[in-house]
Amino acid sequence: MAEPRVVRVGEVHAHEGEEVRLRGWLYNKRSSGKLHFLQLRDGSGVIQCVMFKGDFPEEVFTAADHLPQESSLEVTGTVRADKRSPLGFEIALRDLRIVQAAAEYPIGPKEHGTAFLMDHRHLWIRSSRQHAILRIRATLIAAARRFFDDRGFMLLDAPIFTPAACEGTSTLFETEYFGEKAYLTQSGQLYMEAGAMAFGAVYCFGPTFRAEKSKTRRHLTEFWMIEPEVAWNDLDANMDLAEAFVAHLVAEALAKHRDDLVRMERDVAPLERCVPPFPRVAYTEALARLAREGVQVPFGEDFGGDEETVLSKQFDRPVLVHRYPAQCKAFYMKRDPEDPRLALCVDMLAPEGYGEIVGGGQREDDLEALEARIREHGLPPEAFAWYLDLRRYGSVPHAGFGLGIERTLAWICGLHHVRETIPFPRLMGRLTP
């Protein structure tokens, strides 16, 4: 007799009436006299396995009744339709092999505090809610790469070790590098500018680091960014690209994970409104909008989380706030020729109070102007010698942005804190697990 086919839970719909073998972990169970109902998970889904006492030796049936949660199992049985199941199928078991009877599982059905769950993050990611969040994360990453790949962008990897700051010296993680100082990257942008001059349109995707002493619900010390950079683009073209990109990510999440979002009690109506064009608001107009809400921000100051929340709640979809004062933005931002006080930059604020998910702008392409900015910011010129070369040899207008995966995912899933959006979050007070 041929061995049953080994399949995953997510594949059982294609094997109705067949005998199959599944391998996974006990997610939950209940008993009813002569029947055990074992919920088996394997990463692709959860399915109910029905175990009838008459089909098993007494000791096996009894052992199954006392299996701890997360015990590892191999089961064999027939796939049959079951309209009550979310999958539409269940398994009628004929064989059960206990690979390991787990120790008492620390995450039970009772309520647990956040600190406890974060201490057990390596186990918490097995739960259905965390499963859904991290699967949506994987979808967003795949969709992001496909968006740029399909538009002729080339993936170009940026280094993790860098010789100088990109976003400000106060948030650098410093490390020793063979007798020299090096820093964990804050952004791959400067290297993508080199790539744009070589390939026209590039992007990088990887971890970035900020040593911000912040405990807000929006901040991580290690997070992942996707950063496109395009030669010949100006600020308007950059905003068009960011708008299309974010709309694409939301559409992919809705297309593939609507049921997950609904089960997480996420109201999907705001996501369905995430269709271009997005509103575009100049910084000066944003100041006036804030003032009408009783929030006074002096000209020249950047917006913090509170101001971003007030602004974003005035719109039913992401809003692009552009042309901030140059004094509150990075050295590489190009000045607005119509008002040199302003930079040709943009932040995209997600609705519902989630704040900035995209930041970028047009880069300074003039050598003398960029040299002056470096001096004004007190940055070491020698660390940027290679960067200045990009303005010596065929400089052109160019622009780009960075999108943080974690904040975007928090908004799409309607999460209170970004710590659930990454498998193993790094926060001010957390370096484990």
C-alpha positions as CSV (number, residue, x, y, z in Angstrom):
1,M,0.0,0.0,0.0
2,A,1.4,3.4,-1.0
3,E,2.3,5.8,1.7
4,P,-0.2,8.7,2.1
5,R,0.9,12.0,0.4
6,V,2.4,14.5,2.9
7,V,0.5,17.8,2.4
8,R,0.2,21.1,4.2
9,V,-3.0,22.4,5.8
10,G,-3.3,25.0,3.1
11,E,-3.4,22.3,0.4
12,V,-6.1,20.0,1.8
13,H,-8.8,21.5,-0.4
14,A,-7.2,19.9,-3.4
15,H,-7.4,16.4,-1.8
16,E,-11.0,15.9,-0.7
17,G,-11.8,12.2,-0.2
18,E,-8.1,11.3,-0.2
19,E,-6.0,10.0,2.6
20,V,-3.2,12.4,3.5
21,R,-0.5,12.9,6.1
22,L,0.0,16.3,7.9
23,R,2.8,17.4,10.2
24,G,2.4,20.2,12.6
25,W,1.6,21.4,16.2
26,L,-1.4,21.1,18.4
27,Y,-3.0,24.5,18.5
28,N,-6.0,23.5,20.6
29,K,-8.2,20.6,21.5
30,R,-11.5,19.5,23.0
31,S,-13.0,16.1,23.8
32,S,-16.5,14.8,23.7
33,G,-16.7,11.3,25.1
34,K,-15.6,9.0,22.3
35,L,-14.3,11.9,20.1
36,H,-11.2,14.1,20.3
37,F,-11.1,17.3,18.2
38,L,-7.5,18.2,17.6
39,Q,-6.7,21.5,16.0
40,L,-3.5,21.1,14.0
41,R,-1.5,24.1,12.7
42,D,1.5,23.9,10.4
43,G,2.1,27.5,9.4
44,S,-0.1,27.4,6.3
45,G,-3.4,27.1,8.3
46,V,-5.3,25.4,11.1
47,I,-7.5,22.3,10.5
48,Q,-9.6,20.2,12.8
49,C,-8.7,16.5,13.1
50,V,-11.4,14.2,14.4
51,M,-10.2,11.2,16.4
52,F,-12.8,8.5,17.0
53,K,-12.0,6.2,20.0
54,G,-13.0,3.1,18.2
55,D,-10.3,3.6,15.6
56,F,-7.3,3.8,18.0
57,P,-5.7,1.7,20.7
58,E,-6.8,2.8,24.1
59,E,-3.4,4.1,25.2
60,V,-3.1,6.3,22.0
61,F,-6.6,7.7,22.5
62,T,-5.9,8.5,26.2
63,A,-2.5,10.0,25.4
64,A,-4.2,12.3,22.9
65,D,-6.6,13.5,25.5
66,H,-3.7,14.8,27.7
67,L,-1.5,16.3,25.0
68,P,-0.2,19.8,25.9
69,Q,-0.7,22.7,23.6
70,E,2.1,23.0,20.9
71,S,3.0,19.3,21.0
72,S,4.4,18.2,17.7
73,L,2.3,15.6,15.8
74,E,2.1,13.7,12.6
75,V,-1.4,12.7,11.6
76,T,-2.9,10.6,8.9
77,G,-6.5,10.6,7.8
78,T,-9.1,11.3,5.1
79,V,-10.0,14.8,4.0
80,R,-13.7,15.4,4.2
81,A,-15.9,18.5,3.6
82,D,-17.1,20.4,6.7
83,K,-19.1,23.6,6.2
84,R,-18.6,24.6,9.8
85,S,-14.8,24.8,9.4
86,P,-13.2,28.1,8.2
87,L,-11.3,26.0,5.7
88,G,-14.4,24.0,4.7
89,F,-12.6,20.7,5.4
90,E,-11.6,18.5,8.3
91,I,-9.5,15.3,8.7
92,A,-11.0,12.0,9.9
93,L,-7.9,10.5,11.6
94,R,-6.8,6.9,11.3
95,D,-3.3,7.3,12.7
96,L,-1.6,9.7,15.2
97,R,2.1,9.9,16.0
98,I,3.3,12.1,18.8
99,V,6.6,13.4,17.8
100,Q,7.1,15.3,21.1
101,A,4.7,15.9,23.9
102,A,5.5,19.6,24.7
103,A,6.1,21.0,28.2
104,E,3.4,23.1,29.7
105,Y,3.0,26.0,27.3
106,P,3.5,29.4,28.9
107,I,1.1,31.3,26.7
108,G,-2.3,30.1,27.7
109,P,-5.9,31.3,26.9
110,K,-5.8,33.8,29.8
111,E,-4.9,37.4,29.3
112,H,-1.2,38.2,29.4
113,G,0.6,41.5,29.8
114,T,2.6,43.0,27.0
115,A,5.9,42.6,28.8
116,F,5.2,38.9,29.3
117,L,4.3,38.4,25.7
118,M,7.3,40.3,24.4
119,D,9.6,38.2,26.7
120,H,8.0,35.2,24.9
121,R,8.0,36.7,21.5
122,H,9.6,33.6,20.0
123,L,6.5,31.7,21.1
124,W,3.9,34.5,20.7
125,I,4.4,34.6,16.9
126,R,2.7,31.2,16.8
127,S,-0.6,32.7,17.8
128,S,-3.3,33.4,15.1
129,R,-3.3,37.2,15.4
130,Q,0.5,37.4,15.2
131,H,0.5,34.9,12.3
132,A,-1.9,37.1,10.4
133,I,0.2,40.3,11.0
134,L,3.4,38.7,10.0
135,R,1.9,37.1,6.9
136,I,0.6,40.5,5.8
137,R,4.1,41.9,6.4
138,A,5.5,39.3,4.0
139,T,2.8,40.2,1.4
140,L,3.7,43.9,1.7
141,I,7.4,43.2,1.2
142,A,6.7,41.0,-1.8
143,A,4.3,43.6,-3.3
144,A,6.8,46.4,-2.7
145,R,9.6,44.6,-4.6
146,R,7.2,43.6,-7.4
147,F,6.0,47.2,-7.8
148,F,9.5,48.4,-8.5
149,D,10.7,45.4,-10.4
150,D,7.7,45.7,-12.8
151,R,8.6,49.4,-13.4
152,G,12.2,48.7,-14.4
153,F,13.9,49.6,-11.1
154,M,17.0,47.6,-10.2
155,L,17.5,46.2,-6.7
156,L,20.8,47.6,-5.3
157,D,22.0,46.6,-1.9
158,A,23.2,49.4,0.4
159,P,25.9,48.7,3.2
160,I,25.0,48.4,6.8
161,F,28.2,49.9,8.1
162,T,28.6,53.6,7.1
163,P,31.3,56.2,7.8
164,A,28.9,59.1,8.5
165,A,25.4,60.2,9.3
166,C,22.6,60.4,6.8
167,E,19.7,61.6,9.0
168,G,21.4,63.4,11.8
169,T,24.3,62.6,14.2
170,S,22.2,62.4,17.3
171,T,20.6,59.0,16.4
172,L,23.7,57.1,15.3
173,F,24.7,53.7,16.7
174,E,28.5,53.9,16.8
175,T,30.8,50.9,16.6
176,E,34.5,50.3,16.3
177,Y,35.6,49.2,12.8
178,F,39.3,48.1,12.7
179,G,40.5,51.2,14.5
180,E,38.1,53.5,12.9
181,K,34.6,54.7,13.9
182,A,31.7,53.3,11.9
183,Y,27.9,53.6,12.3
184,L,24.9,51.4,11.7
185,T,23.1,52.7,8.7
186,Q,20.2,55.2,9.1
187,S,19.3,54.9,5.4
188,G,20.5,53.6,2.1
189,Q,19.6,56.8,0.4
190,L,23.0,58.2,-0.3
191,Y,24.1,54.9,-1.9
192,M,20.9,54.8,-3.9
193,E,21.8,58.2,-5.4
194,A,25.0,56.7,-6.7
195,G,22.9,53.8,-8.1
196,A,20.5,56.2,-9.8
197,M,23.4,57.8,-11.6
198,A,24.5,54.4,-12.8
199,F,21.3,52.6,-13.5
200,G,18.6,55.4,-13.7
201,A,16.1,53.9,-11.3
202,V,17.1,51.7,-8.3
203,Y,15.8,50.7,-4.9
204,C,17.2,49.1,-1.8
205,F,15.4,47.2,1.0
206,G,16.9,46.4,4.3
207,P,17.3,47.1,8.0
208,T,18.0,50.6,9.2
209,F,18.9,51.8,12.7
210,R,18.1,54.9,14.8
211,A,19.4,55.4,18.3
212,E,16.4,57.5,19.3
213,K,15.6,57.5,23.0
214,S,11.9,57.3,22.3
215,K,9.3,55.1,23.8
216,T,6.4,56.1,21.6
217,R,4.2,53.5,19.8
218,R,5.7,54.5,16.5
219,H,9.4,54.0,17.1
220,L,11.7,51.0,16.9
221,T,15.5,51.2,17.0
222,E,15.8,48.7,14.1
223,F,13.3,48.8,11.3
224,W,13.1,48.0,7.6
225,M,12.9,50.5,4.8
226,I,12.4,50.3,1.1
227,E,14.1,53.2,-0.7
228,P,13.7,54.0,-4.4
229,E,15.8,56.7,-6.1
230,V,15.2,58.0,-9.7
231,A,17.4,60.1,-11.9
232,W,15.7,63.0,-13.6
233,N,12.7,63.0,-11.2
234,D,11.7,66.2,-9.5
235,L,9.5,66.6,-6.3
236,D,6.2,66.3,-8.2
237,A,7.3,63.1,-9.9
238,N,8.5,61.8,-6.6
239,M,5.1,62.4,-5.0
240,D,3.4,60.7,-7.9
241,L,5.6,57.6,-7.4
242,A,5.1,57.5,-3.6
243,E,1.3,57.8,-4.1
244,A,1.1,55.0,-6.6
245,F,3.3,52.8,-4.4
246,V,1.3,53.2,-1.2
247,A,-2.0,52.6,-3.1
248,H,-0.5,49.4,-4.5
249,L,0.5,48.1,-1.1
250,V,-2.9,48.7,0.4
251,A,-4.6,47.1,-2.6
252,E,-2.5,44.0,-2.3
253,A,-3.2,43.7,1.4
254,L,-6.9,44.0,0.8
255,A,-6.8,41.5,-2.1
256,K,-4.9,38.8,-0.2
257,H,-5.7,39.4,3.5
258,R,-9.2,41.0,3.8
259,D,-10.4,38.1,5.9
260,D,-7.4,38.4,8.2
261,L,-8.0,42.1,8.6
262,V,-11.6,41.5,9.4
263,R,-10.8,38.9,12.0
264,M,-8.4,41.4,13.6
265,E,-11.4,43.7,13.8
266,R,-9.8,46.2,11.4
267,D,-12.3,48.5,9.7
268,V,-11.3,48.1,6.1
269,A,-13.4,51.1,4.9
270,P,-10.5,53.6,5.4
271,L,-8.2,51.3,3.4
272,E,-10.7,51.0,0.6
273,R,-10.5,54.8,0.2
274,C,-6.8,54.7,-0.3
275,V,-7.0,55.5,-4.0
276,P,-5.1,58.2,-5.8
277,P,-5.0,61.1,-6.0
278,F,-4.0,61.8,-2.4
279,P,-4.4,65.4,-1.1
280,R,-1.2,67.5,-1.2
281,V,-0.7,70.2,1.4
282,A,2.2,72.7,1.5
283,Y,3.9,73.1,4.9
284,T,2.6,76.7,5.2
285,E,-1.0,75.5,4.6
286,A,-0.4,72.7,7.2
287,L,0.5,75.4,9.7
288,A,-2.8,77.2,9.1
289,R,-4.7,73.9,9.4
290,L,-3.1,73.2,12.7
291,A,-3.7,76.7,14.0
292,R,-7.4,76.3,13.2
293,E,-7.4,73.2,15.5
294,G,-5.7,75.2,18.2
295,V,-2.2,73.8,17.6
296,Q,0.4,76.5,17.2
297,V,3.7,75.5,15.5
298,P,6.3,78.3,14.8
299,F,7.4,78.5,11.2
300,G,10.6,76.5,10.8
301,E,9.8,73.7,13.2
302,D,9.2,70.1,12.1
303,F,6.0,68.3,13.0
304,G,6.0,65.8,15.7
305,G,3.6,62.8,16.3
306,D,0.9,65.0,17.8
307,E,0.9,67.5,15.0
308,E,0.9,64.7,12.4
309,T,-2.1,63.1,14.1
310,V,-4.1,66.3,14.0
311,L,-3.3,66.9,10.3
312,S,-3.9,63.3,9.2
313,K,-7.3,63.1,10.8
314,Q,-8.4,65.9,8.5
315,F,-8.3,63.6,5.5
316,D,-9.8,60.3,4.6
317,R,-6.7,58.9,2.9
318,P,-2.9,59.5,3.1
319,V,-1.9,63.2,2.8
320,L,1.4,64.5,1.2
321,V,2.8,67.4,3.2
322,H,5.5,69.1,1.1
323,R,8.0,71.9,1.1
324,Y,9.0,72.0,4.8
325,P,11.5,74.7,5.9
326,A,15.0,73.7,4.9
327,Q,16.3,74.3,8.4
328,C,14.4,71.3,9.8
329,K,15.3,68.9,7.0
330,A,18.5,67.0,6.1
331,F,21.5,68.6,4.4
332,Y,20.9,66.9,1.0
333,M,17.4,68.3,0.4
334,K,17.3,70.7,-2.6
335,R,16.0,74.3,-1.8
336,D,12.8,75.5,-3.5
337,P,13.9,78.0,-6.2
338,E,10.7,80.0,-5.6
339,D,11.4,80.3,-1.8
340,P,14.9,79.3,-0.7
341,R,13.7,79.0,2.9
342,L,11.9,75.8,1.9
343,A,13.1,72.4,0.9
344,L,11.7,70.3,-2.0
345,C,10.8,67.5,0.4
346,V,7.7,65.5,1.3
347,D,6.3,63.4,4.1
348,M,3.3,61.1,3.6
349,L,1.1,60.9,6.6
350,A,-1.2,57.9,7.0
351,P,-4.8,58.6,8.1
352,E,-6.3,57.7,11.4
353,G,-3.4,59.2,13.4
354,Y,-0.6,56.8,12.2
355,G,1.7,59.6,11.1
356,E,4.6,59.6,8.7
357,I,5.0,56.4,6.6
358,V,7.0,58.0,3.7
359,G,9.7,60.6,3.8
360,G,11.7,61.9,0.8
361,G,12.2,64.6,-1.7
362,Q,14.4,66.1,-4.4
363,R,18.1,66.0,-3.7
364,E,20.5,68.8,-4.1
365,D,22.3,68.3,-7.4
366,D,24.6,71.3,-7.4
367,L,28.1,70.7,-6.2
368,E,28.7,74.1,-4.6
369,A,25.3,74.2,-2.9
370,L,25.8,70.7,-1.5
371,E,29.3,71.6,-0.2
372,A,27.8,74.6,1.6
373,R,25.1,72.5,3.2
374,I,27.7,70.0,4.5
375,R,29.6,72.8,6.1
376,E,26.5,74.4,7.6
377,H,25.5,71.1,9.2
378,G,29.0,70.6,10.6
379,L,29.5,67.3,8.9
380,P,33.0,65.9,8.1
381,P,33.7,66.7,4.4
382,E,36.0,63.7,4.0
383,A,33.2,61.3,4.8
384,F,31.2,62.7,1.9
385,A,34.0,63.0,-0.7
386,W,32.5,60.1,-2.7
387,Y,29.0,61.6,-2.4
388,L,30.2,64.9,-3.8
389,D,31.7,63.0,-6.8
390,L,28.1,62.3,-7.9
391,R,27.8,66.1,-8.5
392,R,31.1,66.3,-10.3
393,Y,30.5,63.6,-12.9
394,G,27.2,64.0,-14.8
395,S,25.0,65.5,-12.1
396,V,21.2,65.6,-12.9
397,P,18.1,66.3,-10.9
398,H,17.0,63.3,-8.9
399,A,14.6,62.3,-6.2
400,G,13.6,59.5,-3.9
401,F,12.0,58.4,-0.7
402,G,11.9,55.8,2.0
403,L,8.9,53.9,3.3
404,G,9.0,52.2,6.6
405,I,7.5,48.7,6.5
406,E,6.6,48.6,10.2
407,R,4.6,51.9,10.4
408,T,2.9,51.1,7.1
409,L,1.9,47.6,8.4
410,A,0.7,49.1,11.7
411,W,-1.6,51.4,9.8
412,I,-2.9,48.8,7.4
413,C,-3.6,46.4,10.3
414,G,-4.9,49.1,12.7
415,L,-2.4,48.2,15.4
416,H,-1.7,50.4,18.4
417,H,2.0,49.8,18.5
418,V,4.7,48.9,15.9
419,R,6.2,46.2,18.2
420,E,3.8,43.7,16.7
421,T,4.8,44.5,13.1
422,I,8.3,42.9,13.1
423,P,9.1,39.3,14.2
424,F,11.6,40.3,16.9
425,P,11.3,44.0,17.8
426,R,14.2,46.1,19.1
427,L,13.2,48.9,21.4
428,M,15.0,51.1,23.9
429,G,14.6,48.5,26.7
430,R,14.5,45.4,24.6
431,L,17.3,43.4,23.0
432,T,15.9,39.9,23.5
433,P,14.6,37.5,22.4
